[in-house]
Amino acid sequence: MYKKEISKAVINRLPRYYRYLSDLLEKDVVRISSKELSERMNVTASQIRQDLNNFGGFGQQGYGYNVEYLHSEIAKILGLDRIYNLIIIGAGNLGQALANYADFERRGFHVSGIFDVNPRLKGLSIRGIEIMMMEELESFVKENSIDIAAITVPKSKAPQLAQELVNMGIKAIWNFAPTDLHLPKEVTVENVHLSDSLMKLSYRISERDKA
């Protein structure tokens, strides 16, 4: 059966919809129109309708969107209707910050293990999770159902580490190392380059100052 291909731009907006709808639920908002949602999100109402029509629409003419239902449906689209077991490799400042971010668990991402090469970190606990050494990684992955590995190691170490993770059976990698990973097609990779985001901000500041 033919499956419609969804553009990357639409996929990139879905987490924003989910986040704004979460805020609306916390404020006990029952329904919202595309116009009202557009004003909150700074996205046109037409764009919102087009995006959601890729997945069936979800709205009713004259009523708008039921916030709880739309929130639930977008959660399903994003795969948030299940629990993901996540490991973090690299227990430096960034790795510890990720481990301390409690909102991940609210979204269904459970930090199962944290690993590092520094023996001084062995046994230290972050939110109740003890840091383990890298030699324990393979057996931990084999004994636990790990869905995602977050990499927060130096650039030079990331490609080899990623390949080792693939060899262990990891199928999804969240990469914070400042390099793009090139892995088999069946492995899903999300590269997060913090410096890229900062440079985009720098560009916008520069353009604003020129204007």
N, C-alpha and C positions, 0 to 999 in steps of 0.2 A: 504494500500500500504506500502511496506517495506521501511523504512527510514534508510539510512546508519548511523551508530553511528560514530561520529567524536571523535577522541581521545582528551583528555585534553591537551596534548602537542601541538597539532595543534591549538586548540582554544586559548591557551596561546600565540601563535605566531601571531595570526591574528591582535591584536592591534598594534604590532610592524610593520607589513606590512602596516597597515593603516597610521601609523605615518610617516613612511619613504616615502610612496606615497604622503602624504600631503606635505612633504618637497619638493618632486620633482615637484609637481604642482606649488608650490610657486616660483620655479626656472624655470617655463615654460618648463619643460621637457615633451615631447610629448609621447615618447615611451622608453622602457627599456627592455633589455634582462634579463633572469633569472641569467645569469653570472654576468652582471653589478649590478643587485640588490643584488646578493649574496656577492659581494665584499663590498658593502655599509653596509650590515647587518651582515656580518660575519656568514652567514648561507649558506650551500652548495647550488649550483644551483639545484641539484637533489632534495634536501629537499624542496626547494621552489616549484618546479614543482609538487612533490608528495602532498604537502599541498594543493595547489590550485586545483589539480585534484579531491580532495574530493568534490569540489563544482562545477566542470564542466570544470576547466582548465583555460579558459579566454585568453590564449595566441595563437599565430599563428606561426607556424614553419617558420623560416627565417625572422620574423618580431619582435617577442617578445611580449611584453604587451603594450597595449595602457594605459598610466598612468591614464588618467582621467576616462576611463571606468573601469579599475581594482579598482581604488579608490572608485568609485561609487558602484561597486558590493560588495566589502568587507564591505562598509558602510551598505548595505542592510543585509548582512550576520550577522553583528554585531548588527543589529537593530537600526542603527544610522540614518535611514531615517524617523524618527519621533521625536517628542519632549517628553521628560520625565520630569514630575514634581517631584522635589526632596525636601525633608525637612531634616534639620540638627537638631539633638537633642544633645545638649551639646554645649554651646557657649563659651567654654574655648579657649585656644590657638589653639588647633587643629581644633575645629569647626569653629573658625573665619578664620583660614587659608584656610579651604575648601570653606567657603563662599566667600572669597576674590579671589579665583582662577578663573579668568575670562574665562579660556580656556574651562571650563565645558560647558558654554553656546554655544561656537563654535561647540561643539560636540553634542549639542541637549539636554543637561541636565540643566533644568531651576530651580534654587533655589527659591522655592515658600515661604518657611518659616523657621525660626530659633527659637529654643525653649531652655529654660534653667530654672533651679529652683532658681537661684540667683536673688532676687528682685532688686539688684543694677544694673543688666543688662537690666531690663525691659525698653523698649522704645529706647534703644541704636540702632543705625542704622549701618548696614554693607552693603556697596554697595547699599544703598537705601532700604534695608530690615530691618524692625524693629524686634528686639528680643522680642519674646512673652514668657509668662510663661507657665509651663507645664499644668496648669489647662485649658488652652485654646486649648490644642493639639487636643483632641477628636473632639470638634466642628469644628476645622479647617479642620481636615481630612475628616469629613462628608460633609463639604461645598465645598471642593476642591477635584479635581481628582488627588490624590497623587499616584505616581507610585513607588517611592523609598524613604526609610527612611535611612539616614546616622546616625549611633550611635557613638558618641564620648564621652560617659559617663564612669565613673569608672567601673572596672571589676565586682564589687559586685552588681551594679545596672543593668547591661546589660541584663541578662537573663529575669528578670521580665519585664523590659521595652520592650524587644523584643516580649514577649508574649502579652503584652498589645497592641502593634502595630498590631500584627496578629489579635487580637480580634477586632480591629478597621477596619480591612479589608486590611491592607498593605500586599502586596504579594512579596515584594523584599526589602531586608535589606542589607545595606552596613555597615559592622560592624568593627569599629576601636578599640573596647574594647579588651583588651588582654585576651580574652577567646573565645572558639568556641561555637557558638550557636547551639542548637539542637531543631529544629522547624519542624512542619509538612512538608511533602514532597512537598506540593503545594506552599510552600514559598521558594523563591530563596534567598540564603544567600551567600554573598561574604565576607569572613573574611580577613581583612587586618592587619597583625601583623607586625608592624614596627620593633619591636625588633628582630623578626625572620630574617628579611632582614639584619639587622645590624650584627647578629650572623653569617649569611652566609658570609658576607664580612669579618668578623673576621677570619673565617675558611680559607678563600682563602688567606688572608694575612699570616696566620700561616703556611699554606702549601708552600707559596712562600718563606717565610723566611727559612723553613726547607731545601728547594731545594737549 
